Amino acid sequence: MGVKQDNHLLVNVKEGIMHVTLNRPDSLNAFSPSMITGLKEAIEEAKQDEAIRVVVLSGSGRSFSAGGDVKTMGTAEGIDAYNHIGELNELIIAMRDLEKPIIAAVHGFAAGAGFNLALASDLILAAEGSNFVMSFSQVGLVSDGGGSYFLPRLIGPHLAKELFFTAEPITAEKAYKLGIVNHVYPLDTFEESVFAFASKIANGPTQAYRFIKKITNQSFTSSLDEILEQERITQATLVTTEDHREGVRAFKEKRKPQFHKEHIQST
């Protein structure tokens, strides 16, 4: 698939990687209804297409995303906000349910719902000099897009509440130290670094990855007994796969494994 542009997005699929770029650079990629719809459609496409093994989210221009569009704020009725956030919630749930890794590649600012879009991803890669900010309190709002769920689980409730209350930005380097960001790369080689990292994931044991994502997400709402049983059931499935057999062969032969892209139903 080549590049296609629609709904304030650029979508490109290459070597098993779906690269989805937020494309409203004049507004720092602030969310629009069509952007949210387009993101949901891209996630659905990634779900249906077995050739897509990882999704990368990034922003065009100077920043990842400024979050909500301030130009449209101040005039909305409660029902409008309720419906808009409902659409955003559907996107966040779709991201969680996608049985493939999602990587957020952040440069510039990730603010408000843009920060939360990154948090809803499975991994966050950041460029040096980028910043993250929970900007909602600056306009008299609470976090939406799952920030109240994701952030306290990463850094604890006290520090999360401080970021919500103060709306102070944190650097990529501090976000890395807090465990929010996985890696920080130089800005001038950021795109190449993101592609190399995403390629490594795309060429890995993607069937194992889908279960890793599912079980890790379930661990926050499940008991130890439930997770142990889920691991047991999943392992009994994965030991029968060619990916497992290839991984064992490669280990014994002291070479890199060449994983297949076989399909198995999730449990």
N, C-alpha and C positions, 0 to 999 in steps of 0.2 A: 504494500500500500504506500502511495506517495503522501505528500502533505495535503491536508484539506483544511479549509478555514470556514468556520461557521460558529454562530452563537458566541462571538467574542473569544473564540479559542482557535489555536492552531493544533492540529493533531497529526503526528507523524509516527509510523510504525517502521522500525528498522531493526533487524537482527533480534527479533523477539521482544524488543522494547517498544512500548507505546509511550511516546513523549507528548504530553499534553501541556500546552503553553497558554496561560492566561494572557489574553491579548487585548487589553484596554490600556495601553501604555500612557495615554494622555491623562488618565485618572488613576495612575499607579495601580492598574489592574483591580480597581474596586469592583466588588461583585455587582452583577446585574441579574435580573431574572433569567435572561437568555443564557448567561454564563453558567448559572447553576443548573439549568436544564441541560446545557451542552455537556457539563461535567458528568451529570447522571447518565447521559447517553454514552459518553466515552467509557465509563465504568461498566456499563451493560455490554458494550462491544468487547471490552477486555474479558468479561465473563464468558461470552459466547465463543470467542475466537481462541482456540487452543494454541495457535501459533504465538499469541501474546503471552509472555511469561513474567513480565514485570511492567509496572506503570511508573513513569516519572512525571511529577507535576512541577512546573516552573513558571516563571513570569517573564514577560517581555519588557523591554525598556529598562528603567532604573530600579525596579523593585519587584519582589515576589507578588505581594498584594497588600493594599491598604485596608482590605476588609470591606465593611459596608460603605456605600457611596454616600458621603456626607451631603452631597448636593441634593439628594432626594429626601434627606431627613428633616424633621421638624414639621412636616405637614401630614404625615401618615396617621390614619385612624388605627385604633387598637386592632381591629379585625384585619387590616392590611398587614400589620406587623405579624399577627398570628399566622396568617396564610403564608407570608414570605418565609418566616422561620420554619414553617412546616415543610416547605420545599427544601430548605437548607438541611433540615433534619433527615430528610429522605436521602440526600446525598451522603451525609455522614454515615448513615446506616449501610448504604450501598458500599461505601469504602470499607467498612468493617467486615461486611459479609463477602467481599471479593476474596476468593481463595488464592490470591496471587499477591506478592509483595507490592506495596505502593511506597515510592520514595519521593519525598518533598525536597526539591533543590531550591534553597532560599538564598537570594541575594538582595541587597538593599534593605527594605523594610518588610517584615511580616507583621502586620498590625491587626488587632481585633479579630474578626472572623478569618482573616488571612493567616494569622498565627494559629488559629484553631484548625484551619484546613491542614496546615502542616502537622499539628499534633494528632490529627485523625489518621495521618499516614503511618506506615509501619516503621519508617526510618526517616531521619532528617539529616540532610547534608547542607552545610552552610558555607557561604563565601566569607572570607575575611572582610571585616568592615560592615557586615550586615547586622541588623538589630531586630529584636523581637519585643513587641509591646502589647499588653492587654489594655487597649485604649478606651474600653467601653465607659468607664466611669467619667472620662473627660466630657462625655455627652450625656451623662446621667442615665446610663443603661447598665445592665448586667451582661455578663458574657453569654454568648449564644454559640451555636455550632459545636457544642460539646466541650468547650473550654473548662467549664465547672466540673466536668467529669475527668478529663484527661490530665489537666495540669496538677491538681492535688495528688494524683496517683504517681506522678513523676517526681515531684519535689516536696510533697507534704503539704498539709492544709495551711500552716502558718505562713510559709513563704508564698504560697499561691495567693492567699488573701492579701498579702502585702502588694503583690504585683497587680491584683485586681483593684485594690484601694487606691494605690498611688499612680497607676498607669505610667510608671517609669520604664523606659526601654532598657533592655539588657543586651549586651553585645553577644555576638556568636560565640566568642571565647568563653564568656561567663555561662552562656547556655550550655556549652559543652561540659564545663565543670559541674554544672547542676544535673547533668544527665538528660537534658532535653534534646541536645544535638548529638548525632553519632560521630560526625567528622567535620572539621573546618579546613577548607582548602583555599589557596591563594586565588584572588579574584581573576587574575589574568589567565589562569589555567582551569578555571572552575568548570566550564562546560566539558572539557576533556576528562577531568577527574570524575565528574558525575557519570559520564558515559562509561568510563572504565569500571567504576563501581557497579553500575547497573548491569553491565555486560557480565561481570563476575556472578551476580545473582542470577541472571537469565540463563547462564550456562551451568548452573548448579542443579541439585536434585529437586526439581520444582514440585514433584509430588510430595516429597517430605516437607518442603516449605509450606505447602497449603495446610498441612496438619500442624506444623509448628505455629503458624499464625492463629489457627483456630483454637488450639489448646491453650496457648499463651493468653489469648483474649478471654477464654472461659475461666482461667485461673483466678480472675478478680471477683468472680461471682460464684465460684464453685468451692466445695470442700476439698480437703486433701484426698479423702477417700474417692471422690468423684474424679479428680484429676488422675489419680493413680490408675483407676479403671479405664479412663479414656486413653491414657498412655499404653496400657496393656492391650486394649483392643486395636489401637492404631498400629502398634509395633507388630502385632500378629498379621496385619495386612501388608505392611511395608516390607517385611522380610521375604515376601514372595515376589517382589518386584525385580525387574531387570536392573533398575537403578541401584538397588542394594547389592545385587550380585556383582555389578560392574564396580561399585565402590570397593568391595572386598578384594576383587581381582586387582584393581589398581593399587591398593595398599600393599598387597603381597608382591606385586611386580615393581613397586617403587616408581610409579608414574602417576600423572594426573588422570583422574577418571573422566570418561567420556559418557556423560549421562544422556539417556534417551528421554524423549518427551512423551512417555506413555501416559495414558489416561486411566485413572481409577476413580471410582465414586467415593466421595467423602463419607465418613461415618457420622 
